[in-house]
Amino acid sequence: MFAKFTSGVCILLIEREELSYKGLTINSFTSVSLEPLLISFSIKRESKFYHEFDKDKEFSINILSEKQEYIAKQCSISGGSYFSALDILISRAGYLPNCLVTFFCQVREVFNGGDHAIVLCNVTDMLQNQDDSPLVFFNSQYCTLTS
């Protein structure tokens, strides 16, 4: 039943080691507040990423365009996908080029959500990169929007 809810597709990009980044596909991205600017996402407690989200950890959330389905698929495999500095752009947190929007985030708090954790984050900066159509996820498959 949950597969019938359409969502955008985002890649969470987090630094694992110096200039080595790990990407994870998420579709539980949610705007929480405009003042202060807060977002949230959910992550499975069994995920290898789960223990990465200590308070104040910085990372980016990149909203994919319809041209970036290959990145979503690459990062949706178990354990995510590694990126080198050659694949991403570096600022305070690495981010993927040519996404629709990038949000630079910092963990504010982590809440228990059953078999998932709900990660509440401060948005510290934003970058609009492209003006393409978004990649969406519906009925367990990647789709594009048509006008």
N, CA, C and O atoms as CSV, one atom per row, in Angstrom:
chain,resi,resn,atom,element,x,y,z
A,1,MET,N,N,0.806,-1.194,0.000
A,1,MET,CA,C,0.000,0.000,0.000
A,1,MET,C,C,0.854,1.265,0.000
A,1,MET,O,O,0.512,2.238,-0.672
A,2,PHE,N,N,1.966,1.264,0.748
A,2,PHE,CA,C,2.818,2.463,0.803
A,2,PHE,C,C,3.423,2.782,-0.554
A,2,PHE,O,O,3.770,3.932,-0.823
A,3,ALA,N,N,3.553,1.776,-1.412
A,3,ALA,CA,C,4.136,1.988,-2.742
A,3,ALA,C,C,3.269,2.899,-3.600
A,3,ALA,O,O,3.740,3.411,-4.615
A,4,LYS,N,N,2.029,3.110,-3.223
A,4,LYS,CA,C,1.116,3.960,-4.000
A,4,LYS,C,C,1.291,5.445,-3.676
A,4,LYS,O,O,0.618,6.287,-4.270
A,5,PHE,N,N,2.170,5.771,-2.758
A,5,PHE,CA,C,2.467,7.170,-2.432
A,5,PHE,C,C,3.645,7.626,-3.287
A,5,PHE,O,O,4.714,7.016,-3.257
A,6,THR,N,N,3.447,8.688,-4.041
A,6,THR,CA,C,4.511,9.218,-4.905
A,6,THR,C,C,5.435,10.109,-4.082
A,6,THR,O,O,4.981,10.947,-3.303
A,7,SER,N,N,6.727,9.917,-4.266
A,7,SER,CA,C,7.690,10.763,-3.560
A,7,SER,C,C,8.829,11.140,-4.498
A,7,SER,O,O,9.077,10.476,-5.504
A,8,GLY,N,N,9.508,12.212,-4.147
A,8,GLY,CA,C,10.730,12.568,-4.843
A,8,GLY,C,C,11.838,11.619,-4.429
A,8,GLY,O,O,11.680,10.842,-3.487
A,9,VAL,N,N,12.956,11.681,-5.130
A,9,VAL,CA,C,14.082,10.798,-4.822
A,9,VAL,C,C,15.279,11.654,-4.444
A,9,VAL,O,O,15.662,12.562,-5.180
A,10,CYS,N,N,15.863,11.359,-3.295
A,10,CYS,CA,C,17.001,12.123,-2.779
A,10,CYS,C,C,18.171,11.190,-2.497
A,10,CYS,O,O,17.994,10.011,-2.188
A,11,ILE,N,N,19.355,11.746,-2.613
A,11,ILE,CA,C,20.571,11.043,-2.208
A,11,ILE,C,C,21.156,11.775,-1.017
A,11,ILE,O,O,21.466,12.964,-1.085
A,12,LEU,N,N,21.298,11.051,0.063
A,12,LEU,CA,C,21.978,11.583,1.232
A,12,LEU,C,C,23.452,11.263,1.050
A,12,LEU,O,O,23.813,10.105,0.842
A,13,LEU,N,N,24.299,12.265,1.126
A,13,LEU,CA,C,25.731,12.096,0.905
A,13,LEU,C,C,26.463,12.479,2.186
A,13,LEU,O,O,26.332,13.597,2.684
A,14,ILE,N,N,27.232,11.533,2.708
A,14,ILE,CA,C,27.920,11.749,3.978
A,14,ILE,C,C,29.387,11.339,3.843
A,14,ILE,O,O,29.711,10.339,3.202
A,15,GLU,N,N,30.264,12.131,4.460
A,15,GLU,CA,C,31.691,11.823,4.392
A,15,GLU,C,C,32.002,10.684,5.354
A,15,GLU,O,O,31.660,10.749,6.535
A,16,ARG,N,N,32.647,9.647,4.849
A,16,ARG,CA,C,33.030,8.497,5.667
A,16,ARG,C,C,34.479,8.609,6.109
A,16,ARG,O,O,34.800,8.391,7.277
A,17,GLU,N,N,35.339,8.946,5.183
A,17,GLU,CA,C,36.751,9.171,5.457
A,17,GLU,C,C,37.113,10.424,4.684
A,17,GLU,O,O,36.315,10.900,3.876
A,18,GLU,N,N,38.277,10.959,4.911
A,18,GLU,CA,C,38.660,12.173,4.213
A,18,GLU,C,C,38.533,11.993,2.701
A,18,GLU,O,O,39.174,11.119,2.118
A,19,LEU,N,N,37.715,12.815,2.081
A,19,LEU,CA,C,37.464,12.832,0.640
A,19,LEU,C,C,36.878,11.525,0.098
A,19,LEU,O,O,37.005,11.228,-1.090
A,20,SER,N,N,36.240,10.753,0.970
A,20,SER,CA,C,35.511,9.559,0.544
A,20,SER,C,C,34.087,9.691,1.085
A,20,SER,O,O,33.878,9.860,2.287
A,21,TYR,N,N,33.118,9.612,0.181
A,21,TYR,CA,C,31.733,9.862,0.551
A,21,TYR,C,C,30.879,8.645,0.250
A,21,TYR,O,O,31.161,7.873,-0.666
A,22,LYS,N,N,29.834,8.493,1.038
A,22,LYS,CA,C,28.892,7.399,0.854
A,22,LYS,C,C,27.529,7.992,0.551
A,22,LYS,O,O,27.091,8.933,1.213
A,23,GLY,N,N,26.854,7.432,-0.461
A,23,GLY,CA,C,25.534,7.911,-0.841
A,23,GLY,C,C,24.472,6.880,-0.555
A,23,GLY,O,O,24.678,5.686,-0.771
A,24,LEU,N,N,23.341,7.338,-0.072
A,24,LEU,CA,C,22.216,6.477,0.256
A,24,LEU,C,C,20.950,7.092,-0.326
A,24,LEU,O,O,20.679,8.274,-0.115
A,25,THR,N,N,20.174,6.295,-1.059
A,25,THR,CA,C,18.907,6.778,-1.598
A,25,THR,C,C,17.872,6.838,-0.482
A,25,THR,O,O,17.682,5.871,0.255
A,26,ILE,N,N,17.203,7.989,-0.366
A,26,ILE,CA,C,16.116,8.121,0.605
A,26,ILE,C,C,14.887,8.693,-0.113
A,26,ILE,O,O,15.012,9.505,-1.029
A,27,ASN,N,N,13.721,8.261,0.313
A,27,ASN,CA,C,12.504,8.870,-0.207
A,27,ASN,C,C,11.585,9.293,0.930
A,27,ASN,O,O,10.408,9.583,0.714
A,28,SER,N,N,12.128,9.325,2.136
A,28,SER,CA,C,11.355,9.741,3.306
A,28,SER,C,C,11.675,11.181,3.698
A,28,SER,O,O,11.414,11.586,4.831
A,29,PHE,N,N,12.230,11.948,2.783
A,29,PHE,CA,C,12.592,13.345,3.021
A,29,PHE,C,C,11.330,14.179,3.250
A,29,PHE,O,O,10.365,14.070,2.495
A,30,THR,N,N,11.341,15.010,4.293
A,30,THR,CA,C,10.182,15.825,4.633
A,30,THR,C,C,10.615,17.196,5.132
A,30,THR,O,O,11.534,17.311,5.942
A,31,SER,N,N,9.955,18.218,4.646
A,31,SER,CA,C,10.119,19.555,5.197
A,31,SER,C,C,9.344,19.602,6.512
A,31,SER,O,O,8.180,19.206,6.557
A,32,VAL,N,N,9.977,20.080,7.577
A,32,VAL,CA,C,9.342,20.096,8.895
A,32,VAL,C,C,8.965,21.510,9.310
A,32,VAL,O,O,7.865,21.736,9.814
A,33,SER,N,N,9.874,22.469,9.101
A,33,SER,CA,C,9.647,23.833,9.581
A,33,SER,C,C,10.389,24.828,8.696
A,33,SER,O,O,11.476,24.544,8.192
A,34,LEU,N,N,9.779,26.003,8.517
A,34,LEU,CA,C,10.450,27.077,7.784
A,34,LEU,C,C,11.205,28.013,8.718
A,34,LEU,O,O,12.159,28.667,8.299
A,35,GLU,N,N,10.786,28.084,9.986
A,35,GLU,CA,C,11.465,28.953,10.948
A,35,GLU,C,C,11.510,28.256,12.301
A,35,GLU,O,O,10.504,28.278,13.009
A,36,PRO,N,N,12.609,27.646,12.695
A,36,PRO,CA,C,13.851,27.540,11.929
A,36,PRO,C,C,13.674,26.540,10.782
A,36,PRO,O,O,12.723,25.760,10.772
A,37,LEU,N,N,14.582,26.571,9.834
A,37,LEU,CA,C,14.523,25.694,8.670
A,37,LEU,C,C,14.951,24.285,9.079
A,37,LEU,O,O,16.121,24.040,9.372
A,38,LEU,N,N,13.979,23.357,9.093
A,38,LEU,CA,C,14.223,21.985,9.534
A,38,LEU,C,C,13.679,21.000,8.501
A,38,LEU,O,O,12.647,21.246,7.877
A,39,ILE,N,N,14.375,19.902,8.332
A,39,ILE,CA,C,13.912,18.785,7.508
A,39,ILE,C,C,14.072,17.506,8.331
A,39,ILE,O,O,14.728,17.499,9.372
A,40,SER,N,N,13.462,16.433,7.845
A,40,SER,CA,C,13.669,15.131,8.492
A,40,SER,C,C,13.707,14.042,7.432
A,40,SER,O,O,13.275,14.239,6.297
A,41,PHE,N,N,14.225,12.909,7.822
A,41,PHE,CA,C,14.188,11.697,7.009
A,41,PHE,C,C,14.250,10.519,7.963
A,41,PHE,O,O,14.622,10.664,9.128
A,42,SER,N,N,13.882,9.356,7.458
A,42,SER,CA,C,13.930,8.137,8.260
A,42,SER,C,C,15.027,7.234,7.739
A,42,SER,O,O,15.341,7.226,6.549
A,43,ILE,N,N,15.599,6.479,8.651
A,43,ILE,CA,C,16.639,5.522,8.264
A,43,ILE,C,C,16.446,4.246,9.082
A,43,ILE,O,O,16.183,4.294,10.283
A,44,LYS,N,N,16.581,3.124,8.415
A,44,LYS,CA,C,16.427,1.825,9.072
A,44,LYS,C,C,17.520,1.650,10.120
A,44,LYS,O,O,18.690,1.928,9.860
A,45,ARG,N,N,17.132,1.191,11.293
A,45,ARG,CA,C,18.113,0.994,12.367
A,45,ARG,C,C,19.162,-0.055,12.003
A,45,ARG,O,O,20.268,-0.025,12.541
A,46,GLU,N,N,18.840,-0.973,11.109
A,46,GLU,CA,C,19.788,-2.008,10.684
A,46,GLU,C,C,20.753,-1.503,9.614
A,46,GLU,O,O,21.704,-2.201,9.262
A,47,SER,N,N,20.521,-0.307,9.097
A,47,SER,CA,C,21.374,0.243,8.043
A,47,SER,C,C,22.793,0.491,8.555
A,47,SER,O,O,23.001,0.856,9.712
A,48,LYS,N,N,23.751,0.285,7.669
A,48,LYS,CA,C,25.143,0.588,8.014
A,48,LYS,C,C,25.324,2.081,8.270
A,48,LYS,O,O,26.279,2.493,8.928
A,49,PHE,N,N,24.412,2.878,7.753
A,49,PHE,CA,C,24.463,4.327,7.934
A,49,PHE,C,C,23.970,4.782,9.305
A,49,PHE,O,O,24.328,5.866,9.765
A,50,TYR,N,N,23.163,3.970,9.948
A,50,TYR,CA,C,22.455,4.410,11.151
A,50,TYR,C,C,23.363,5.077,12.181
A,50,TYR,O,O,23.000,6.112,12.740
A,51,HIS,N,N,24.515,4.514,12.435
A,51,HIS,CA,C,25.395,5.044,13.485
A,51,HIS,C,C,26.195,6.268,13.035
A,51,HIS,O,O,26.977,6.816,13.811
A,52,GLU,N,N,26.004,6.697,11.795
A,52,GLU,CA,C,26.693,7.891,11.281
A,52,GLU,C,C,26.061,9.187,11.775
A,52,GLU,O,O,26.687,10.245,11.710
A,53,PHE,N,N,24.829,9.114,12.268
A,53,PHE,CA,C,24.074,10.332,12.514
A,53,PHE,C,C,24.115,10.778,13.963
A,53,PHE,O,O,23.099,10.812,14.657
A,54,ASP,N,N,25.332,11.121,14.403
A,54,ASP,CA,C,25.511,11.717,15.719
A,54,ASP,C,C,25.069,13.171,15.641
A,54,ASP,O,O,25.031,13.766,14.563
A,55,LYS,N,N,24.739,13.731,16.790
A,55,LYS,CA,C,24.358,15.143,16.835
A,55,LYS,C,C,25.465,15.994,16.221
A,55,LYS,O,O,26.649,15.765,16.469
A,56,ASP,N,N,25.072,16.963,15.430
A,56,ASP,CA,C,25.946,17.925,14.753
A,56,ASP,C,C,26.669,17.370,13.527
A,56,ASP,O,O,27.435,18.100,12.898
A,57,LYS,N,N,26.451,16.105,13.165
A,57,LYS,CA,C,27.067,15.556,11.951
A,57,LYS,C,C,26.552,16.328,10.738
A,57,LYS,O,O,25.355,16.590,10.629
A,58,GLU,N,N,27.468,16.695,9.814
A,58,GLU,CA,C,27.089,17.439,8.614
A,58,GLU,C,C,27.053,16.516,7.404
A,58,GLU,O,O,27.856,15.589,7.293
A,59,PHE,N,N,26.118,16.778,6.504
A,59,PHE,CA,C,25.958,15.991,5.291
A,59,PHE,C,C,25.107,16.790,4.319
A,59,PHE,O,O,24.649,17.885,4.647
A,60,SER,N,N,24.895,16.254,3.130
A,60,SER,CA,C,24.016,16.922,2.166
A,60,SER,C,C,22.907,15.981,1.737
A,60,SER,O,O,23.068,14.760,1.735
A,61,ILE,N,N,21.773,16.575,1.371
A,61,ILE,CA,C,20.665,15.852,0.759
A,61,ILE,C,C,20.470,16.466,-0.614
A,61,ILE,O,O,20.257,17.671,-0.745
A,62,ASN,N,N,20.545,15.627,-1.632
A,62,ASN,CA,C,20.523,16.068,-3.022
A,62,ASN,C,C,19.259,15.552,-3.697
A,62,ASN,O,O,19.055,14.341,-3.778
A,63,ILE,N,N,18.409,16.451,-4.181
A,63,ILE,CA,C,17.169,16.057,-4.848
A,63,ILE,C,C,17.485,15.809,-6.318
A,63,ILE,O,O,17.973,16.692,-7.023
A,64,LEU,N,N,17.194,14.583,-6.767
A,64,LEU,CA,C,17.599,14.165,-8.105
A,64,LEU,C,C,16.643,14.643,-9.199
A,64,LEU,O,O,15.435,14.762,-8.998
A,65,SER,N,N,17.236,14.911,-10.360
A,65,SER,CA,C,16.444,15.228,-11.548
A,65,SER,C,C,16.129,13.925,-12.274
A,65,SER,O,O,16.705,12.880,-11.969
A,66,GLU,N,N,15.215,13.994,-13.232
A,66,GLU,CA,C,14.835,12.800,-13.980
A,66,GLU,C,C,16.003,12.198,-14.761
A,66,GLU,O,O,15.947,11.038,-15.169
A,67,LYS,N,N,17.055,12.983,-14.969
A,67,LYS,CA,C,18.231,12.499,-15.697
A,67,LYS,C,C,19.193,11.717,-14.806
A,67,LYS,O,O,20.210,11.220,-15.290
A,68,GLN,N,N,18.890,11.600,-13.515
A,68,GLN,CA,C,19.827,11.005,-12.564
A,68,GLN,C,C,19.339,9.689,-11.962
A,68,GLN,O,O,19.750,9.325,-10.860
A,69,GLU,N,N,18.488,8.989,-12.656
A,69,GLU,CA,C,17.980,7.709,-12.160
A,69,GLU,C,C,19.125,6.732,-11.877
A,69,GLU,O,O,19.068,5.966,-10.915
A,70,TYR,N,N,20.151,6.763,-12.709
A,70,TYR,CA,C,21.293,5.857,-12.522
A,70,TYR,C,C,21.959,6.064,-11.155
A,70,TYR,O,O,22.452,5.107,-10.558
A,71,ILE,N,N,21.976,7.288,-10.663
A,71,ILE,CA,C,22.565,7.555,-9.339
A,71,ILE,C,C,21.671,6.953,-8.257
A,71,ILE,O,O,22.166,6.341,-7.310
A,72,ALA,N,N,20.361,7.125,-8.394
A,72,ALA,CA,C,19.426,6.555,-7.416
A,72,ALA,C,C,19.586,5.042,-7.342
A,72,ALA,O,O,19.617,4.470,-6.252
A,73,LYS,N,N,19.686,4.405,-8.477
A,73,LYS,CA,C,19.843,2.945,-8.505
A,73,LYS,C,C,21.170,2.521,-7.896
A,73,LYS,O,O,21.237,1.529,-7.170
A,74,GLN,N,N,22.222,3.268,-8.189
A,74,GLN,CA,C,23.549,2.961,-7.654
A,74,GLN,C,C,23.549,3.051,-6.134
A,74,GLN,O,O,24.183,2.237,-5.463
A,75,CYS,N,N,22.845,4.033,-5.589
A,75,CYS,CA,C,22.855,4.258,-4.139
A,75,CYS,C,C,21.793,3.459,-3.397
A,75,CYS,O,O,21.803,3.430,-2.166
A,76,SER,N,N,20.876,2.809,-4.111
A,76,SER,CA,C,19.813,2.068,-3.436
A,76,SER,C,C,20.194,0.623,-3.144
A,76,SER,O,O,19.441,-0.093,-2.483
A,77,ILE,N,N,21.350,0.186,-3.628
A,77,ILE,CA,C,21.796,-1.173,-3.301
A,77,ILE,C,C,22.128,-1.234,-1.818
A,77,ILE,O,O,22.435,-0.211,-1.207
A,78,SER,N,N,22.070,-2.407,-1.245
A,78,SER,CA,C,22.325,-2.577,0.181
A,78,SER,C,C,23.666,-1.953,0.568
A,78,SER,O,O,24.703,-2.281,-0.008
A,79,GLY,N,N,23.632,-1.063,1.536
A,79,GLY,CA,C,24.853,-0.420,2.004
A,79,GLY,C,C,25.199,0.850,1.270
A,79,GLY,O,O,26.189,1.498,1.609
A,80,GLY,N,N,24.413,1.235,0.267
A,80,GLY,CA,C,24.671,2.488,-0.439
A,80,GLY,C,C,25.806,2.363,-1.424
A,80,GLY,O,O,26.169,1.261,-1.836
A,81,SER,N,N,26.367,3.502,-1.803
A,81,SER,CA,C,27.422,3.525,-2.807
A,81,SER,C,C,28.493,4.523,-2.392
A,81,SER,O,O,28.190,5.554,-1.791
A,82,TYR,N,N,29.742,4.216,-2.711
A,82,TYR,CA,C,30.842,5.116,-2.402
A,82,TYR,C,C,31.107,6.063,-3.559
A,82,TYR,O,O,30.977,5.693,-4.725
A,83,PHE,N,N,31.479,7.287,-3.220
A,83,PHE,CA,C,31.870,8.285,-4.203
A,83,PHE,C,C,33.233,8.825,-3.798
A,83,PHE,O,O,33.529,8.956,-2.610
A,84,SER,N,N,34.051,9.134,-4.779
A,84,SER,CA,C,35.325,9.794,-4.483
A,84,SER,C,C,35.161,11.276,-4.729
A,84,SER,O,O,34.122,11.721,-5.215
A,85,ALA,N,N,36.168,12.029,-4.400
A,85,ALA,CA,C,36.132,13.475,-4.613
A,85,ALA,C,C,35.982,13.810,-6.092
A,85,ALA,O,O,35.582,14.925,-6.428
A,86,LEU,N,N,36.294,12.875,-6.977
A,86,LEU,CA,C,36.146,13.115,-8.408
A,86,LEU,C,C,34.687,13.112,-8.843
A,86,LEU,O,O,34.345,13.715,-9.860
A,87,ASP,N,N,33.818,12.439,-8.083
A,87,ASP,CA,C,32.407,12.304,-8.431
A,87,ASP,C,C,31.530,13.418,-7.869
A,87,ASP,O,O,30.404,13.617,-8.323
A,88,ILE,N,N,32.042,14.135,-6.892
A,88,ILE,CA,C,31.212,15.094,-6.176
A,88,ILE,C,C,31.885,16.459,-6.139
A,88,ILE,O,O,33.041,16.609,-6.535
A,89,LEU,N,N,31.160,17.423,-5.669
A,89,LEU,CA,C,31.700,18.762,-5.452
A,89,LEU,C,C,31.880,18.945,-3.952
A,89,LEU,O,O,31.042,18.507,-3.163
A,90,ILE,N,N,32.947,19.578,-3.567
A,90,ILE,CA,C,33.276,19.712,-2.149
A,90,ILE,C,C,32.959,21.120,-1.675
A,90,ILE,O,O,33.293,22.105,-2.333
A,91,SER,N,N,32.318,21.195,-0.540
A,91,SER,CA,C,32.150,22.454,0.194
A,91,SER,C,C,32.250,22.036,1.648
A,91,SER,O,O,33.113,21.223,1.980
A,92,ARG,N,N,31.410,22.554,2.527
A,92,ARG,CA,C,31.457,22.072,3.907
A,92,ARG,C,C,31.103,20.593,3.958
A,92,ARG,O,O,31.671,19.831,4.739
A,93,ALA,N,N,30.156,20.201,3.114
A,93,ALA,CA,C,29.798,18.791,2.953
A,93,ALA,C,C,29.806,18.530,1.457
A,93,ALA,O,O,29.468,19.420,0.675
A,94,GLY,N,N,30.179,17.346,1.051
A,94,GLY,CA,C,30.168,17.043,-0.375
A,94,GLY,C,C,28.747,17.053,-0.905
A,94,GLY,O,O,27.795,16.809,-0.164
A,95,TYR,N,N,28.610,17.337,-2.193
A,95,TYR,CA,C,27.289,17.261,-2.811
A,95,TYR,C,C,27.426,16.825,-4.258
A,95,TYR,O,O,28.490,16.944,-4.866
A,96,LEU,N,N,26.334,16.322,-4.792
A,96,LEU,CA,C,26.322,15.806,-6.155
A,96,LEU,C,C,26.040,16.930,-7.142
A,96,LEU,O,O,25.150,17.746,-6.902
A,97,PRO,N,N,26.774,16.990,-8.241
A,97,PRO,CA,C,26.506,18.019,-9.245
A,97,PRO,C,C,25.229,17.711,-10.021
A,97,PRO,O,O,24.804,16.560,-10.112
A,98,ASN,N,N,24.635,18.746,-10.569
A,98,ASN,CA,C,23.487,18.642,-11.475
A,98,ASN,C,C,22.207,18.116,-10.848
A,98,ASN,O,O,21.328,17.639,-11.567
A,99,CYS,N,N,22.078,18.189,-9.539
A,99,CYS,CA,C,20.810,17.859,-8.889
A,99,CYS,C,C,19.900,19.074,-8.969
A,99,CYS,O,O,20.346,20.172,-9.303
A,100,LEU,N,N,18.628,18.875,-8.662
A,100,LEU,CA,C,17.707,20.008,-8.667
A,100,LEU,C,C,18.046,20.987,-7.552
A,100,LEU,O,O,18.187,22.189,-7.780
A,101,VAL,N,N,18.172,20.451,-6.343
A,101,VAL,CA,C,18.458,21.258,-5.157
A,101,VAL,C,C,19.341,20.436,-4.231
A,101,VAL,O,O,19.198,19.216,-4.147
A,102,THR,N,N,20.241,21.099,-3.546
A,102,THR,CA,C,21.037,20.464,-2.495
A,102,THR,C,C,20.785,21.192,-1.193
A,102,THR,O,O,20.847,22.420,-1.137
A,103,PHE,N,N,20.500,20.434,-0.143
A,103,PHE,CA,C,20.351,20.974,1.207
A,103,PHE,C,C,21.562,20.533,2.016
A,103,PHE,O,O,21.872,19.343,2.070
A,104,PHE,N,N,22.243,21.474,2.640
A,104,PHE,CA,C,23.343,21.155,3.546
A,104,PHE,C,C,22.741,21.111,4.946
A,104,PHE,O,O,22.089,22.056,5.389
A,105,CYS,N,N,22.972,19.995,5.631
A,105,CYS,CA,C,22.262,19.730,6.876
A,105,CYS,C,C,23.211,19.374,8.013
A,105,CYS,O,O,24.366,18.995,7.816
A,106,GLN,N,N,22.658,19.519,9.210
A,106,GLN,CA,C,23.365,19.135,10.423
A,106,GLN,C,C,22.348,18.450,11.332
A,106,GLN,O,O,21.253,18.971,11.545
A,107,VAL,N,N,22.707,17.292,11.865
A,107,VAL,CA,C,21.788,16.537,12.720
A,107,VAL,C,C,21.464,17.359,13.964
A,107,VAL,O,O,22.354,17.853,14.656
A,108,ARG,N,N,20.177,17.490,14.224
A,108,ARG,CA,C,19.699,18.194,15.412
A,108,ARG,C,C,19.303,17.202,16.497
A,108,ARG,O,O,19.672,17.355,17.662
A,109,GLU,N,N,18.536,16.170,16.091
A,109,GLU,CA,C,18.071,15.180,17.046
A,109,GLU,C,C,17.646,13.914,16.299
A,109,GLU,O,O,17.229,13.977,15.143
A,110,VAL,N,N,17.755,12.772,16.969
A,110,VAL,CA,C,17.340,11.497,16.398
A,110,VAL,C,C,16.274,10.905,17.314
A,110,VAL,O,O,16.463,10.815,18.527
A,111,PHE,N,N,15.134,10.497,16.712
A,111,PHE,CA,C,14.004,9.964,17.467
A,111,PHE,C,C,13.783,8.501,17.114
A,111,PHE,O,O,14.084,8.060,16.004
A,112,ASN,N,N,13.248,7.752,18.088
A,112,ASN,CA,C,12.891,6.363,17.858
A,112,ASN,C,C,11.631,6.320,17.003
A,112,ASN,O,O,10.643,6.993,17.297
A,113,GLY,N,N,11.680,5.524,15.949
A,113,GLY,CA,C,10.513,5.353,15.084
A,113,GLY,C,C,10.288,3.888,14.784
A,113,GLY,O,O,10.089,3.523,13.626
A,114,GLY,N,N,10.315,3.038,15.795
A,114,GLY,CA,C,10.141,1.593,15.574
A,114,GLY,C,C,11.401,1.001,14.986
A,114,GLY,O,O,12.477,1.136,15.568
A,115,ASP,N,N,11.288,0.340,13.832
A,115,ASP,CA,C,12.474,-0.262,13.215
A,115,ASP,C,C,13.295,0.776,12.447
A,115,ASP,O,O,14.332,0.449,11.870
A,116,HIS,N,N,12.832,2.018,12.442
A,116,HIS,CA,C,13.550,3.131,11.819
A,116,HIS,C,C,13.856,4.197,12.872
A,116,HIS,O,O,13.248,4.226,13.943
A,117,ALA,N,N,14.785,5.047,12.554
A,117,ALA,CA,C,15.045,6.250,13.351
A,117,ALA,C,C,14.596,7.437,12.502
A,117,ALA,O,O,14.748,7.426,11.280
A,118,ILE,N,N,14.054,8.440,13.142
A,118,ILE,CA,C,13.645,9.673,12.472
A,118,ILE,C,C,14.710,10.710,12.808
A,118,ILE,O,O,14.907,11.059,13.972
A,119,VAL,N,N,15.394,11.196,11.776
A,119,VAL,CA,C,16.506,12.128,11.968
A,119,VAL,C,C,16.010,13.532,11.642
A,119,VAL,O,O,15.633,13.817,10.506
A,120,LEU,N,N,16.014,14.404,12.644
A,120,LEU,CA,C,15.617,15.804,12.482
A,120,LEU,C,C,16.880,16.626,12.279
A,120,LEU,O,O,17.849,16.488,13.024
A,121,CYS,N,N,16.861,17.488,11.257
A,121,CYS,CA,C,18.085,18.197,10.870
A,121,CYS,C,C,17.847,19.689,10.681
A,121,CYS,O,O,16.791,20.113,10.209
A,122,ASN,N,N,18.849,20.473,11.057
A,122,ASN,CA,C,18.893,21.885,10.701
A,122,ASN,C,C,19.397,21.994,9.272
A,122,ASN,O,O,20.335,21.296,8.889
A,123,VAL,N,N,18.785,22.858,8.486
A,123,VAL,CA,C,19.309,23.156,7.154
A,123,VAL,C,C,20.216,24.364,7.313
A,123,VAL,O,O,19.763,25.439,7.706
A,124,THR,N,N,21.493,24.188,7.007
A,124,THR,CA,C,22.468,25.258,7.204
A,124,THR,C,C,22.708,26.070,5.934
A,124,THR,O,O,23.184,27.204,5.996
A,125,ASP,N,N,22.376,25.487,4.783
A,125,ASP,CA,C,22.532,26.193,3.512
A,125,ASP,C,C,21.773,25.418,2.439
A,125,ASP,O,O,21.457,24.241,2.615
A,126,MET,N,N,21.485,26.092,1.322
A,126,MET,CA,C,20.788,25.461,0.205
A,126,MET,C,C,21.410,25.934,-1.095
A,126,MET,O,O,21.983,27.021,-1.172
A,127,LEU,N,N,21.287,25.101,-2.108
A,127,LEU,CA,C,21.843,25.431,-3.417
A,127,LEU,C,C,20.900,24.905,-4.486
A,127,LEU,O,O,20.641,23.704,-4.552
A,128,GLN,N,N,20.381,25.808,-5.334
A,128,GLN,CA,C,19.565,25.360,-6.460
A,128,GLN,C,C,20.489,25.208,-7.647
A,128,GLN,O,O,21.164,26.154,-8.052
A,129,ASN,N,N,20.514,24.003,-8.203
A,129,ASN,CA,C,21.483,23.688,-9.237
A,129,ASN,C,C,20.885,23.657,-10.633
A,129,ASN,O,O,21.462,24.221,-11.562
A,130,GLN,N,N,19.749,23.015,-10.794
A,130,GLN,CA,C,19.153,22.792,-12.107
A,130,GLN,C,C,17.685,23.176,-12.079
A,130,GLN,O,O,17.089,23.329,-11.013
A,131,ASP,N,N,17.115,23.328,-13.256
A,131,ASP,CA,C,15.701,23.626,-13.371
A,131,ASP,C,C,14.999,22.543,-14.177
A,131,ASP,O,O,14.068,22.830,-14.928
A,132,ASP,N,N,15.447,21.291,-14.021
A,132,ASP,CA,C,14.879,20.150,-14.737
A,132,ASP,C,C,13.657,19.624,-13.998
A,132,ASP,O,O,13.253,20.171,-12.972
A,133,SER,N,N,13.082,18.571,-14.527
A,133,SER,CA,C,11.988,17.874,-13.858
A,133,SER,C,C,12.560,16.896,-12.844
A,133,SER,O,O,13.668,16.389,-13.026
A,134,PRO,N,N,11.810,16.625,-11.771
A,134,PRO,CA,C,12.322,15.722,-10.739
A,134,PRO,C,C,12.181,14.258,-11.115
A,134,PRO,O,O,11.340,13.888,-11.935
A,135,LEU,N,N,13.010,13.441,-10.509
A,135,LEU,CA,C,12.847,11.996,-10.543
A,135,LEU,C,C,11.877,11.656,-9.415
A,135,LEU,O,O,12.025,12.155,-8.299
A,136,VAL,N,N,10.891,10.814,-9.696
A,136,VAL,CA,C,9.937,10.429,-8.661
A,136,VAL,C,C,9.905,8.909,-8.532
A,136,VAL,O,O,10.354,8.174,-9.411
A,137,PHE,N,N,9.359,8.471,-7.405
A,137,PHE,CA,C,9.253,7.045,-7.103
A,137,PHE,C,C,7.791,6.731,-6.834
A,137,PHE,O,O,7.182,7.328,-5.947
A,138,PHE,N,N,7.215,5.790,-7.601
A,138,PHE,CA,C,5.813,5.424,-7.441
A,138,PHE,C,C,5.649,3.950,-7.801
A,138,PHE,O,O,6.206,3.473,-8.789
A,139,ASN,N,N,4.883,3.246,-6.992
A,139,ASN,CA,C,4.586,1.843,-7.244
A,139,ASN,C,C,5.868,1.009,-7.371
A,139,ASN,O,O,5.967,0.109,-8.206
A,140,SER,N,N,6.838,1.335,-6.520
A,140,SER,CA,C,8.130,0.641,-6.444
A,140,SER,C,C,8.980,0.774,-7.704
A,140,SER,O,O,9.799,-0.096,-7.999
A,141,GLN,N,N,8.785,1.868,-8.447
A,141,GLN,CA,C,9.630,2.114,-9.604
A,141,GLN,C,C,9.880,3.605,-9.797
A,141,GLN,O,O,9.098,4.454,-9.367
A,142,TYR,N,N,11.007,3.894,-10.464
A,142,TYR,CA,C,11.346,5.276,-10.769
A,142,TYR,C,C,10.496,5.738,-11.956
A,142,TYR,O,O,10.265,4.989,-12.905
A,143,CYS,N,N,10.042,6.982,-11.877
A,143,CYS,CA,C,9.160,7.547,-12.905
A,143,CYS,C,C,9.565,9.003,-13.135
A,143,CYS,O,O,10.374,9.568,-12.399
A,144,THR,N,N,8.981,9.586,-14.172
A,144,THR,CA,C,9.142,11.011,-14.421
A,144,THR,C,C,7.757,11.638,-14.463
A,144,THR,O,O,6.761,10.951,-14.692
A,145,LEU,N,N,7.703,12.939,-14.242
A,145,LEU,CA,C,6.434,13.655,-14.298
A,145,LEU,C,C,6.176,14.084,-15.738
A,145,LEU,O,O,7.100,14.431,-16.473
A,146,THR,N,N,4.930,14.055,-16.118
A,146,THR,CA,C,4.544,14.591,-17.425
A,146,THR,C,C,3.534,15.690,-17.185
A,146,THR,O,O,2.711,15.600,-16.273
A,147,SER,N,N,3.593,16.720,-17.994
A,147,SER,CA,C,2.681,17.867,-17.818
A,147,SER,C,C,1.300,17.520,-18.320
A,147,SER,O,O,0.394,18.351,-18.259
